[in-house]
Amino acid sequence: MAGYTTVNAFFDESGKFRDHDVICFGGVASYSEDLVRFSKEWGRLLHVNGMREFTAKNAFNYRRPLGTRNKAIGVKKRIAALRPFVQCIRTGLSAVTGVTVDVPAFNGLPSKVHEVYARDPIFMAFLRALLHVLDFAPQNDRISFICDDEEQMAIPFYRLFRKVKKIWPGARKKLAAISFADDSVLFGLQAADFVSGLMRLEAGRLWFKKPYHYRSLFKQLSKNPVRGERIWQCDIAFVGKKNLLDVTAGLKEKWVNAISEEKK
């Protein structure tokens, strides 16, 4: 195994398809050696703000204190307090990626699509995100895929991961592990929660004209890299009415082709 490096990909779900118009499966990815510096800075930011952990739900609620050392009450103060967390991601990690899905549009797809992806669009989003990380990682790298620990999703995600590993070209060597962890102790998952939450809010603005207060943070997160930042890729798939059928059909075609290649 000498010469191999490990890409760690942290992903979290934002929104549930039963009670949200938009769901997102988003996250961050980087090499193992990057995580030490990133974690030190993320931990420092938690400390200076008096936060036990970072959750997007609490962070976006500007009416409640952000932490014991920095209440940051109000929109402007909250945005200012959250900017360093965005910058920590951009200076410490290599990639930001995610998939947002228009839930009503997905529900309106033909039944044959739901037979492939089930009724919950999160499985399509998971598949697309996993395949993107495969493309992101060079041929000789190994990928550790870490998701937030949620019992309802863990087993279906694991089964889909195993299918990809078994039949997708190159995946057998690249995909080293999938795990499910407590986001309160893994800063990478906390960053994924933040990223996924911002992506879902932006998709709501694009598709349903829902304004939100943190668009400047989304712009900061997704802008082109500048000197001094480690990030080199921000790939966000907005899968809505205009492209939903094409995306689902494209993934299905790739999946069928992969199975055919595996059988040869």
URJO-V127254 format. One record per residue. N is the residue number from 0. RES is the residue in one letter. PSI is psi in whole degrees, -180 to 180 (NA if undefined). BURIAL is I if it has 9 or more other ideal C-beta (glycine too) atoms within 8 Angstrom, else O. D_LAST is the distance of its C-alpha to the last C-alpha in Angstrom with 2 decimals. Layout:
n:res:psi:burial:d_last
N:RES:PSI:BURIAL:D_LAST
N:RES:PSI:BURIAL:D_LAST
This chain:
n:res:psi:burial:d_last
0:M:3:O:27.92
1:A:139:O:30.73
2:G:-11:O:30.59
3:Y:145:O:28.50
4:T:158:I:30.23
5:T:128:I:29.79
6:V:123:I:29.73
7:N:121:I:31.50
8:A:121:I:30.90
9:F:127:I:33.50
10:F:148:I:33.14
11:D:151:I:35.46
12:E:140:I:35.78
13:S:121:I:38.85
14:G:145:I:40.00
15:K:139:O:38.94
16:F:-20:I:37.71
17:R:-22:O:40.30
18:D:16:O:43.27
19:H:147:I:42.26
20:D:-21:O:41.48
21:V:135:I:39.25
22:I:157:I:36.90
23:C:141:I:35.45
24:F:102:I:32.97
25:G:163:I:34.12
26:G:-166:I:34.48
27:V:158:I:34.89
28:A:146:I:32.91
29:S:174:I:34.07
30:Y:155:I:33.87
31:S:-39:O:35.46
32:E:-19:O:38.36
33:D:-23:I:39.33
34:L:-28:I:39.84
35:V:-51:O:43.04
36:R:-43:O:44.96
37:F:-46:I:43.64
38:S:-38:I:44.58
39:K:-43:O:48.04
40:E:-41:I:48.78
41:W:-42:I:47.43
42:G:-38:I:49.47
43:R:-42:O:52.49
44:L:-40:I:52.26
45:L:-43:I:52.14
46:H:-49:O:55.18
47:V:-23:O:57.30
48:N:-8:I:56.73
49:G:41:O:57.37
50:M:135:I:54.01
51:R:-36:O:52.44
52:E:167:O:49.02
53:F:122:I:47.61
54:T:136:I:46.50
55:A:-40:I:46.07
56:K:-46:O:47.90
57:N:-40:O:50.98
58:A:-36:I:50.76
59:F:-12:I:50.74
60:N:88:O:53.77
61:Y:-5:I:56.49
62:R:-14:O:59.25
63:R:152:O:58.65
64:P:140:O:59.01
65:L:-41:I:55.98
66:G:177:I:57.29
67:T:-21:O:60.50
68:R:-13:O:61.22
69:N:99:I:60.24
70:K:-37:O:60.75
71:A:48:I:59.64
72:I:136:I:60.94
73:G:155:O:60.47
74:V:-51:O:57.80
75:K:-44:O:58.91
76:K:-36:I:59.36
77:R:-43:I:56.05
78:I:-45:I:54.15
79:A:-37:O:56.00
80:A:-28:I:55.11
81:L:-19:I:51.39
82:R:-43:I:51.00
83:P:-29:O:50.88
84:F:-39:I:47.90
85:V:-45:I:45.97
86:Q:-32:I:47.03
87:C:-41:I:46.00
88:I:-44:I:42.41
89:R:-31:I:42.53
90:T:-17:I:44.16
91:G:-22:I:42.27
92:L:163:I:38.62
93:S:-33:I:35.98
94:A:146:I:34.44
95:V:132:I:35.34
96:T:158:I:32.74
97:G:167:I:32.51
98:V:123:I:31.70
99:T:143:I:34.54
100:V:133:I:34.09
101:D:107:I:36.68
102:V:-48:I:36.87
103:P:-39:O:38.79
104:A:-40:I:36.41
105:F:-41:I:33.39
106:N:-27:O:35.25
107:G:2:O:35.78
108:L:159:I:32.16
109:P:151:O:30.81
110:S:-29:O:29.99
111:K:-29:O:26.32
112:V:-43:I:26.12
113:H:-26:I:27.86
114:E:-30:O:25.47
115:V:-46:O:22.74
116:Y:-1:I:25.07
117:A:179:O:27.87
118:R:-20:O:31.46
119:D:117:O:31.86
120:P:-9:I:30.77
121:I:-27:I:30.66
122:F:-37:I:27.07
123:M:-43:I:26.01
124:A:-41:I:28.25
125:F:-46:I:26.81
126:L:-47:I:23.21
127:R:-42:I:24.40
128:A:-43:I:26.54
129:L:-43:I:23.91
130:L:-33:I:21.52
131:H:-40:I:24.58
132:V:-37:I:25.43
133:L:-42:I:21.98
134:D:-35:O:22.76
135:F:-39:I:26.30
136:A:131:I:25.56
137:P:163:O:24.94
138:Q:-40:O:21.89
139:N:3:O:23.80
140:D:162:I:25.52
141:R:144:I:25.08
142:I:129:I:25.77
143:S:117:I:28.07
144:F:116:I:28.18
145:I:124:I:31.58
146:C:156:I:32.68
147:D:140:I:36.10
148:D:105:I:36.57
149:E:115:I:36.72
150:E:-39:O:36.09
151:Q:-34:O:35.05
152:M:-21:I:32.19
153:A:-50:I:31.14
154:I:-47:O:29.00
155:P:-39:O:27.13
156:F:-43:I:26.55
157:Y:-43:I:25.31
158:R:-41:O:22.79
159:L:-40:I:21.49
160:F:-45:I:21.46
161:R:-39:O:19.38
162:K:-44:O:16.76
163:V:-46:I:16.66
164:K:-35:I:16.61
165:K:-41:I:13.67
166:I:-17:I:11.20
167:W:134:I:12.96
168:P:124:O:12.20
169:G:-13:O:14.99
170:A:-32:I:16.53
171:R:-38:O:16.03
172:K:-38:O:18.40
173:K:-43:I:20.62
174:L:105:I:21.44
175:A:-35:O:23.92
176:A:151:O:25.94
177:I:138:I:27.14
178:S:165:O:30.74
179:F:123:I:33.51
180:A:163:I:36.95
181:D:118:O:40.52
182:D:-13:I:41.21
183:S:-16:O:44.84
184:V:-6:O:43.99
185:L:113:I:41.14
186:F:-29:I:42.39
187:G:-39:I:38.91
188:L:-33:I:38.53
189:Q:-39:I:42.01
190:A:-40:I:41.06
191:A:-39:I:37.97
192:D:-44:I:40.34
193:F:-49:I:42.64
194:V:-47:I:39.95
195:S:-40:I:38.40
196:G:-43:I:41.90
197:L:-41:I:42.85
198:M:-42:I:39.71
199:R:-40:I:40.37
200:L:-41:I:44.01
201:E:-40:I:43.15
202:A:-38:I:40.75
203:G:-35:I:43.58
204:R:-44:I:45.86
205:L:-44:O:43.51
206:W:-35:I:42.61
207:F:11:O:45.59
208:K:36:O:48.39
209:K:109:O:48.99
210:P:154:O:50.93
211:Y:161:I:50.61
212:H:-14:I:52.64
213:Y:27:I:50.02
214:R:-33:I:48.55
215:S:-32:O:50.04
216:L:-39:I:47.98
217:F:-43:I:44.79
218:K:-41:O:45.77
219:Q:-41:I:46.46
220:L:-41:I:43.12
221:S:4:O:41.06
222:K:167:O:43.07
223:N:145:O:41.92
224:P:148:O:42.19
225:V:167:O:45.51
226:R:137:O:46.73
227:G:-8:O:46.99
228:E:144:O:44.13
229:R:-29:I:40.92
230:I:138:I:38.91
231:W:0:O:36.84
232:Q:133:I:34.70
233:C:103:I:35.60
234:D:112:I:32.85
235:I:123:I:33.89
236:A:115:I:32.04
237:F:102:I:34.56
238:V:97:I:32.62
239:G:-161:I:35.29
240:K:-42:O:36.14
241:K:-30:O:35.46
242:N:3:I:31.91
243:L:-48:I:30.76
244:L:-39:O:28.88
245:D:-42:O:27.15
246:V:-47:I:26.15
247:T:-41:I:24.83
248:A:-39:O:22.94
249:G:-43:O:21.52
250:L:-41:I:20.34
251:K:-43:I:18.82
252:E:-44:O:16.95
253:K:-38:I:15.64
254:W:-46:O:14.69
255:V:-42:O:12.84
256:N:-38:O:10.94
257:A:-40:I:10.18
258:I:-41:I:8.95
259:S:-43:O:6.62
260:E:-38:I:5.36
261:E:-34:O:5.57
262:K:-18:O:3.81
263:K:NA:O:0.00
